[in-house]
């Protein structure tokens, strides 16, 4: 049971990490667009 919970926590953490990476990429794209224009 505790093993299953740990697996879910890892999934949650990876989802947070992925969304953070996506936000970082979006911010970088916005910065590049601002620099180009």
HELIX and SHEET records of a PDB file:
HELIX    1   1 UNK A    2  UNK A   36  1                                  35    
END                                                                             
